[in-house]
Amino acid sequence: MADLVVALDYKDAESAFAMARSLKGAAPWMKVGLELFVAEGPKVVSGLKEMGFKVFLDLKFFDIPNTVQGAVRSAVRSGADMVNIHALGGERMAKAAMDGCAEGVDPGQKPPMVLAVTMLTSMGAGDLPLDIAPDPSEMALDLAVKAEQYGLNGVVCSGLEAERIKVACGNDFICLTPGIRPASADAGDQRRVVTPAQAVQNGSDYLVVGRPITQATDPREAALAIVEEMEQVK
């Protein structure tokens, strides 16, 4: 069964914590992204952990291997249960990330998941700044295969690509899917979107949902409705 991850895309910890409290028991995971983490720092992660949530620290590291190794190590020490890097960083950066993960884990602690971002779900055909650009889904599949070879735990990908990635990399290779939009929701700035049911049907293990929940009139009911749709997939 896939898990719901709620994206806390807020400017401050107070707003993020208020939303998280309202979703206690409706969603097991919270996502902390760049805006919130840059504004408030690691205390956001520790605060969510104290509430009982698992935390996906979505900072998309992409730098020289030594810098990424240290960044992942610090992310793990903050208490994050899942972190991510860019697959385009290549093998040396990916392996440095895994080394940093191992260095940040306390003895007896389960290592967090380290995922690779393939293609952002906000990008479609023609968005890559290249004269000869590959199809986004084909590029995502290629990067996922390489991420699996590098020893990463999984990838961040569109639900449109999850099925082929599972076939290529195995069912144990994690697919975390943003760009989730219930059928009634506006796509916003996303391009390669799927519904919660489509994502689960295609093999996504984690579904990241932000605005359709956090901007809903009743966020808790919106989250529970998405979970119900996820659970109906056979």
HELIX and SHEET records of a PDB file:
HELIX    1   1 ALA A   13  SER A   22  1                                  10    
HELIX    2   2 LEU A   34  GLU A   40  1                                   7    
HELIX    3   3 LYS A   43  GLU A   50  1                                   8    
HELIX    4   4 PRO A   65  ARG A   77  1                                  13    
HELIX    5   5 ALA A   87  GLY A   89  5                                   3    
HELIX    6   6 GLY A   90  GLY A  104  1                                  15    
HELIX    7   7 PRO A  136  TYR A  150  1                                  15    
HELIX    8   8 GLY A  159  CYS A  169  1                                  11    
HELIX    9   9 PRO A  196  GLN A  201  1                                   6    
HELIX   10  10 ARG A  211  THR A  214  1                                   4    
HELIX   11  11 PRO A  219  GLU A  231  1                                  13    
SHEET    1   A 9 ASP A   3  ALA A   7  0                                        
SHEET    2   A 9 TRP A  29  VAL A  32  1                                        
SHEET    3   A 9 LYS A  54  PHE A  61  1                                        
SHEET    4   A 9 MET A  82  HIS A  86  1                                        
SHEET    5   A 9 MET A 113  VAL A 117  1                                        
SHEET    6   A 9 GLY A 154  VAL A 156  1                                        
SHEET    7   A 9 ILE A 174  THR A 177  1                                        
SHEET    8   A 9 TYR A 206  VAL A 209  1                                        
SHEET    9   A 9 ASP A   3  ALA A   7  1                                        
END                                                                             
